[in-house]
Amino acid sequence: MLKCLLYVGFANFNILVLGEIIFFYKAVQSKDTVLGAIAVAPCIGFSLVADFKQLALVRNKKTVQKHFDQMESIFPNTSKMQELNRLHYHERIMHRVMIIFSILCLAYTSTFSFYPACKSFVKYYFLGAEKFERKLGFLVWYPYDETANTWVYWLTYLGQVHGAYLAGVAFLSADLLLVTSVTQLNMHFNYLSMELEQYQPDARHEKKDLEFLNRIIKQHINCLELSEHVNIIFSFSLLLNFLTASLTICFIGFQVTTSSLEVIIMYCIFLLASMLQVFIVCYYGDELMTASLKVGDAAYNQNWFNASIRYKKMILLIIRRSQRPSCITPPTFTAVSFESYMKVISMSYRFFALLRTTYYDN
């Protein structure tokens, strides 16, 4: 039943996206309605990214299953290991990020969904309006008159609310999956760094040193493999995410500069959620690179000069491998980091400037 509900929800959601695209195409034909096209453009971008994120997860379903099986197998289960890995510290930061991002993302969908009905309700029942205004939350083309009568209006309205909620959750869930994966990987990389830096090798205890290093190398290989899984699962969807985010932020910014106060408030929430989403992805991409590089630094900072020749050769391999950081690299794009965030914001501003110039010149 839950699967059926999910499939019906996605069917409804994609029909709404198609309706938004048709509305955009019709509105962009005339200068009188082009503002409507600009208003619906961010919603189309958000919806397409949400769709594509879920498609990427379905396409890489086997990799996702393998990834989480391996993540579970190396997870520190005892209280002592959790304390050494600083599990609660990483978990606390992760939860804060997830809560803030979830609230913002769902605030955007809720504001757009419920504001028209709430506004009409207050006007009709409290401010003495002559009739209840039948307005919808999103600009969608319908092959029928959606405000013709009460039951058609409310069915259409509820369909939009459900579609918006599903879009928000589909968008949110994929990013939170990335956050949880990278958080655990960073925890393991940091623990490896700490173990390497604190260990005191001695040529007189070569067997013990090699056993320690053998365990570290196996854990490091595991982490590198898991990092590659993250790259496979999320890289292509993040490419579309960044490209669409640039246009979305541009269109939202333009809408904010040309609208009334109530519309500005709604789109500001949308703008904040979009910018925060890109920032979170870039932040965790940057953290993954930093944590993986720290392993090599920790190996170099160790007192390896007291170790045997064989140990030194093995530690050299760890250093060399760590010089190539684990990262999420979308096709034709740089590795996801703070530099990527600056590129997205820079592209958004360029599109925004071009759009304003084109609109006001015409």
C-alpha positions in Angstrom: 0.0 0.0 0.0 2.9 2.4 0.8 4.5 1.6 -2.5 1.2 2.2 -4.4 0.8 5.5 -2.5 4.4 6.5 -3.5 3.9 5.7 -7.2 0.5 7.5 -7.3 2.2 10.5 -5.5 5.0 10.6 -8.1 2.6 10.3 -11.0 0.6 13.3 -9.6 3.8 15.2 -8.9 5.1 14.7 -12.5 1.8 15.6 -14.0 2.0 18.9 -12.0 5.6 19.4 -13.3 4.4 19.0 -16.9 1.6 21.5 -16.2 4.2 24.0 -14.8 6.4 23.5 -18.0 3.3 24.2 -20.2 2.4 27.2 -18.2 6.0 28.5 -18.5 6.0 27.9 -22.3 2.7 29.8 -22.7 3.7 32.6 -20.3 7.1 33.3 -21.8 5.5 34.1 -25.2 4.4 37.6 -24.1 6.0 40.3 -22.1 2.7 40.8 -20.2 2.9 37.3 -18.8 6.7 36.8 -18.6 6.8 37.6 -14.9 4.5 34.6 -14.4 7.0 32.5 -16.3 9.9 33.7 -14.1 7.8 33.0 -11.0 7.1 29.4 -12.0 10.7 28.7 -13.2 12.3 28.1 -9.7 9.5 25.6 -8.9 10.2 23.7 -12.2 13.9 23.6 -11.4 13.3 22.4 -7.8 10.9 19.7 -9.0 13.2 18.4 -11.8 16.1 18.2 -9.4 14.0 16.3 -6.9 12.9 13.9 -9.6 16.4 13.4 -10.9 17.8 12.8 -7.4 15.4 10.0 -6.8 16.1 8.5 -10.3 19.8 8.5 -9.5 19.2 6.6 -6.3 17.0 4.0 -8.1 19.5 3.7 -10.9 22.3 3.0 -8.4 20.1 0.9 -6.1 22.6 -2.0 -5.9 25.5 0.4 -5.1 23.4 2.1 -2.4 22.6 -1.3 -0.8 26.2 -2.4 -0.9 27.3 1.0 0.4 25.1 0.9 3.5 25.9 -2.7 4.2 29.6 -1.8 4.3 28.9 1.3 6.4 27.0 -0.8 8.9 29.8 -3.4 9.0 32.4 -0.8 10.1 30.2 1.2 12.4 31.6 1.4 15.9 29.1 -0.6 18.0 30.7 -0.6 21.5 30.6 2.4 23.8 34.3 2.6 24.0 34.8 2.6 20.2 32.1 5.2 19.8 33.8 7.4 22.3 37.2 7.0 20.5 35.5 7.8 17.2 33.8 10.9 18.7 30.6 9.5 17.4 28.3 11.7 19.5 30.2 14.9 18.4 29.7 14.0 14.7 26.1 12.9 15.2 25.2 16.2 17.1 26.5 18.3 14.2 24.8 16.1 11.6 21.4 16.4 13.5 21.6 20.2 13.7 22.3 20.4 10.0 19.5 18.0 9.1 17.0 19.8 11.3 17.8 23.3 10.0 17.7 22.1 6.4 14.5 20.1 6.8 12.7 23.0 8.4 13.7 25.4 5.7 12.9 23.0 2.9 9.5 22.1 4.3 8.8 25.7 5.2 9.1 26.6 1.5 6.7 23.9 0.3 4.3 24.6 3.2 4.3 28.4 2.6 3.6 28.1 -1.1 1.0 25.4 -0.5 -1.1 26.8 2.3 -0.7 30.6 2.0 -3.4 31.1 -0.7 -6.1 29.1 1.2 -5.2 30.7 4.5 -5.3 34.2 3.0 -8.7 33.6 1.3 -10.0 32.1 4.6 -9.0 35.1 6.7 -10.4 37.5 4.1 -13.7 35.7 3.7 -14.5 34.8 7.4 -12.8 37.7 9.3 -12.4 40.7 6.9 -15.8 40.5 5.3 -14.8 39.7 1.7 -17.8 39.0 -0.6 -16.5 35.7 -1.8 -13.9 33.1 -1.1 -11.0 33.6 -3.6 -10.1 30.3 -5.2 -6.4 30.7 -5.7 -3.8 27.9 -6.0 -0.3 27.8 -4.5 1.5 27.1 -7.7 1.2 28.3 -11.3 0.2 25.2 -13.2 -1.6 24.9 -16.6 -4.7 22.7 -16.4 -6.9 21.5 -19.4 -10.0 22.5 -17.4 -11.1 25.5 -15.3 -9.7 24.6 -11.8 -11.8 27.2 -10.1 -15.1 26.4 -11.8 -16.8 24.9 -8.7 -15.9 24.1 -5.1 -15.1 20.4 -5.3 -13.0 20.7 -8.5 -11.0 23.6 -6.8 -10.3 21.7 -3.6 -9.4 18.5 -5.3 -6.9 20.4 -7.5 -5.7 22.3 -4.5 -5.1 19.1 -2.5 -3.3 17.6 -5.5 -0.9 20.5 -5.5 -0.3 20.3 -1.8 0.5 16.6 -2.0 2.8 17.2 -5.0 4.7 20.0 -3.2 5.1 17.9 -0.1 6.4 14.9 -2.1 8.8 17.2 -4.1 10.2 18.6 -0.8 10.7 15.2 0.7 12.2 13.7 -2.4 14.6 16.6 -2.7 15.4 16.5 1.1 15.8 12.8 1.5 18.6 12.4 -1.1 20.6 15.3 0.4 20.2 13.9 3.9 21.4 10.5 2.6 24.6 12.3 1.4 25.0 14.1 4.7 24.8 10.9 6.8 27.2 9.0 4.5 29.8 11.7 4.5 29.5 12.3 8.3 30.3 8.7 9.0 33.1 8.6 6.5 34.6 11.8 8.0 34.4 10.1 11.4 36.3 7.1 10.2 39.0 9.2 8.4 39.5 11.3 11.5 39.8 8.2 13.7 42.4 6.8 11.3 44.3 10.1 11.5 44.3 10.1 15.3 45.4 6.4 15.5 48.3 7.0 13.0 49.5 10.2 14.7 49.4 8.8 18.2 51.0 5.4 17.5 54.7 5.1 18.4 56.5 2.6 16.1 59.7 0.9 17.2 62.0 -1.2 15.0 62.5 -3.7 17.9 58.7 -4.5 17.7 58.4 -4.8 14.0 55.7 -7.6 14.0 53.4 -5.5 16.3 54.0 -2.4 14.1 53.2 -4.2 10.9 50.0 -5.7 12.4 48.9 -2.2 13.4 49.7 -0.8 10.0 48.0 -3.7 8.3 44.8 -3.0 10.2 45.0 0.7 9.4 45.5 0.0 5.7 42.5 -2.3 5.5 40.3 0.4 7.2 41.7 3.1 4.9 40.9 1.0 1.8 37.4 0.4 3.2 36.9 4.2 3.6 38.3 4.9 0.1 35.9 2.3 -1.4 32.9 3.9 0.5 34.0 7.3 -0.7 33.9 6.0 -4.3 30.4 4.7 -3.7 29.3 8.2 -2.6 30.8 9.6 -5.8 29.0 7.0 -8.0 25.7 7.5 -6.3 25.6 11.3 -6.1 28.0 12.8 -8.6 25.7 13.0 -11.7 22.6 14.2 -9.8 24.8 16.9 -8.2 25.8 18.2 -11.6 22.2 18.8 -12.5 21.7 20.2 -8.9 24.4 22.8 -9.4 23.3 23.8 -12.9 19.6 24.1 -11.9 20.5 25.8 -8.6 22.2 28.6 -10.5 19.1 29.3 -12.6 16.8 28.8 -9.6 18.6 31.3 -7.4 18.7 33.7 -10.4 15.0 33.5 -11.0 14.1 33.8 -7.3 16.4 36.8 -7.0 14.7 38.5 -10.0 11.2 37.6 -8.5 12.2 39.2 -5.2 13.2 42.5 -6.9 9.9 42.8 -8.8 7.2 41.6 -6.5 5.0 42.7 -3.6 6.0 42.3 0.0 4.1 39.0 0.6 5.5 37.4 -2.5 9.0 38.6 -1.5 8.7 36.9 1.9 7.7 33.6 0.3 10.4 33.7 -2.2 13.0 34.7 0.3 12.3 31.5 2.2 12.7 29.6 -1.1 16.0 31.5 -1.8 17.4 30.8 1.6 16.5 27.1 1.3 18.1 26.9 -2.2 21.3 28.6 -1.1 21.6 26.6 2.1 21.1 23.3 0.2 24.0 24.1 -2.2 26.1 25.3 0.8 25.5 22.1 2.8 26.4 19.8 -0.1 29.6 21.8 -0.8 30.4 21.9 2.9 30.2 18.2 3.3 32.1 17.7 0.0 34.9 20.0 1.4 34.9 18.2 4.7 35.3 14.8 3.0 38.4 16.1 1.1 39.9 17.6 4.2 39.3 14.4 6.4 40.8 12.1 3.7 43.9 14.4 3.3 44.5 14.4 7.1 45.3 10.7 7.0 48.4 11.4 5.0 49.4 14.3 7.2 48.9 12.1 10.3 51.1 9.4 8.8 53.9 11.8 8.1 53.7 13.4 11.6 54.1 10.0 13.2 57.5 9.1 14.6 58.1 6.8 11.7 61.9 7.3 11.8 62.1 4.9 14.7 60.4 2.1 12.7 61.8 -0.6 10.6 62.5 -0.2 6.8 59.5 -2.3 5.9 57.2 -0.2 8.1 58.6 3.0 6.5 57.9 1.7 3.0 54.3 0.8 4.0 53.7 4.2 5.6 54.9 5.8 2.5 52.2 4.1 0.5 49.5 5.5 2.8 51.0 9.0 2.4 51.1 8.8 -1.4 47.5 7.5 -1.6 46.2 10.2 0.8 47.6 12.9 -1.4 44.8 12.2 -3.8 41.8 13.2 -1.7 38.4 11.4 -1.6 35.9 13.7 -3.2 32.6 13.9 -5.1 33.2 15.0 -8.6 30.2 15.7 -10.9 31.0 15.1 -14.6 32.6 18.2 -16.3 32.6 19.9 -12.9 35.2 20.5 -10.2 35.3 18.5 -7.0 32.4 19.5 -4.7 33.9 22.0 -2.2 33.5 25.6 -1.1 35.0 26.6 -4.5 32.0 24.9 -6.2 29.7 27.0 -4.0 31.3 30.2 -5.1 31.0 29.1 -8.7 27.3 28.4 -8.3 26.7 31.8 -6.7 28.8 33.5 -9.3 26.8 31.8 -12.2 23.6 32.8 -10.4 24.6 36.5 -10.3 25.6 36.4 -14.0 22.3 34.9 -15.0 20.4 37.4 -12.7 22.3 40.4 -14.3 21.6 39.1 -17.8 17.9 38.5 -17.0 17.4 42.0 -15.5 19.2 43.7 -18.5 17.1 41.7 -21.0 13.8 42.3 -19.3 14.2 46.1 -18.7 15.8 46.7 -22.1 12.7 45.2 -23.8 
